[in-house]
């Protein structure tokens, strides 16, 4: 007995996830980005706070395009992760649990985070 109704090639790009699922998945991805960039950011803050020459070295790193990109990704991830986390906390308190209000809050997180990311990337890379 063969079951031909099973999917043969399961591609995630063919699925259409609701905005609430996308916000939740991106919340996890932004957490991974923050975790991955945390040590370089701590190193730069430590370097800049040791001495005046260390601060000048930190500024030298800040002029590198890769460091600016990393900072823009870090700040964008931080804003998104904080907004999505606050959204989840509000939902844990019993608000925005209905489908319509959940969608609106998810879209609000996405819109504000995209605006913040545009600001960070525009300011740091242009």
Secondary structure per residue as TSV (DSSP state, phi and psi in degrees):
chain	resnum	aa	ss	phi	psi
A	1	X	-	360.0	119.9
A	2	X	-	-111.8	140.2
A	3	X	-	-103.9	100.4
A	4	X	T	-81.1	-0.2
A	5	X	T	-85.1	-7.3
A	6	X	S	-73.6	147.5
A	7	X	-	-69.1	139.1
A	8	X	S	-86.8	-48.1
A	9	X	S	-122.0	104.9
A	10	X	-	-89.7	105.0
A	11	X	-	-110.2	125.9
A	12	X	G	-66.7	-21.7
A	13	X	G	-73.0	-14.0
A	14	X	G	-88.4	-15.5
A	15	X	-	-82.1	149.8
A	16	X	-	-116.4	99.2
A	17	X	-	-80.8	146.0
A	18	X	-	-68.0	158.0
A	19	X	H	-60.0	-32.3
A	20	X	H	-66.0	-35.9
A	21	X	H	-71.0	-38.3
A	22	X	H	-63.5	-42.8
A	23	X	H	-62.9	-40.4
A	24	X	H	-66.6	-42.8
A	25	X	H	-66.1	-43.1
A	26	X	H	-66.5	-28.7
A	27	X	H	-62.7	-41.4
A	28	X	H	-68.5	-41.0
A	29	X	H	-65.3	-40.4
A	30	X	H	-66.4	-32.7
A	31	X	H	-64.3	-39.7
A	32	X	H	-65.3	-40.3
A	33	X	H	-63.6	-42.0
A	34	X	H	-63.1	-42.7
A	35	X	H	-63.3	-41.9
A	36	X	H	-69.7	-30.9
A	37	X	H	-97.6	-1.2
A	38	X	H	-65.9	-45.8
A	39	X	H	-63.7	-44.8
A	40	X	H	-61.1	-36.3
A	41	X	H	-68.5	-40.9
A	42	X	H	-63.4	-40.4
A	43	X	H	-60.9	-44.8
A	44	X	H	-64.9	-40.6
A	45	X	H	-66.1	-42.0
A	46	X	H	-62.9	-43.8
A	47	X	H	-61.4	-44.0
A	48	X	H	-71.6	-21.1
A	49	X	H	-96.2	-4.8
A	50	X	H	-75.5	-48.5
A	51	X	-	-159.8	176.3
A	52	X	H	-66.8	-38.2
A	53	X	H	-69.3	-34.5
A	54	X	H	-65.4	-37.6
A	55	X	H	-64.4	-39.7
A	56	X	H	-66.8	-36.2
A	57	X	H	-64.6	-40.8
A	58	X	H	-61.9	-41.3
A	59	X	H	-65.6	-32.5
A	60	X	H	-64.7	-40.2
A	61	X	H	-65.6	-35.7
A	62	X	H	-67.3	-18.2
A	63	X	T	-81.9	-12.7
A	64	X	S	-75.9	136.5
A	65	X	H	-60.4	-36.8
A	66	X	H	-66.9	-37.7
A	67	X	H	-67.7	-39.1
A	68	X	H	-65.2	-39.7
A	69	X	H	-63.1	-44.5
A	70	X	H	-61.3	-40.3
A	71	X	H	-66.8	-40.8
A	72	X	H	-64.0	-41.5
A	73	X	H	-66.0	-42.3
A	74	X	H	-61.5	-48.7
A	75	X	H	-67.2	-39.7
A	76	X	H	-64.6	-42.2
A	77	X	H	-65.0	-38.4
A	78	X	H	-63.4	-46.0
A	79	X	H	-64.0	-47.2
A	80	X	H	-62.6	-46.0
A	81	X	H	-62.8	-40.1
A	82	X	H	-66.2	-44.7
A	83	X	H	-64.5	-46.0
A	84	X	H	-66.8	-36.7
A	85	X	H	-65.2	-41.7
A	86	X	H	-63.6	-38.3
A	87	X	H	-60.3	-44.1
A	88	X	H	-66.0	-37.8
A	89	X	H	-64.6	-41.1
A	90	X	H	-63.8	-38.9
A	91	X	H	-66.0	-34.5
A	92	X	H	-65.9	-25.0
A	93	X	T	-82.3	-4.5
A	94	X	T	104.3	5.7
A	95	X	-	-102.9	159.4
A	96	X	S	56.3	31.4
A	97	X	-	-91.1	-17.7
A	98	X	S	-77.4	158.3
A	99	X	H	-59.0	-46.7
A	100	X	H	-66.6	-47.3
A	101	X	H	-69.9	-31.4
A	102	X	H	-65.4	-40.8
A	103	X	H	-65.5	-43.7
A	104	X	H	-63.0	-42.0
A	105	X	H	-67.8	-35.5
A	106	X	H	-65.9	-44.0
A	107	X	H	-64.2	-36.4
A	108	X	H	-63.1	-41.6
A	109	X	H	-62.0	-45.2
A	110	X	H	-64.1	-44.9
A	111	X	H	-64.5	-46.9
A	112	X	H	-66.1	-39.8
A	113	X	H	-67.9	-38.6
A	114	X	H	-66.2	-39.6
A	115	X	H	-63.6	-43.0
A	116	X	H	-65.5	-42.1
A	117	X	H	-63.9	-40.3
A	118	X	H	-61.0	-40.1
A	119	X	H	-63.8	-49.4
A	120	X	H	-63.7	-46.4
A	121	X	H	-68.0	-39.2
A	122	X	H	-66.0	-39.8
A	123	X	H	-73.7	-37.9
A	124	X	H	-91.4	-25.6
A	125	X	H	-109.3	-15.8
A	126	X	-	-101.7	360.0
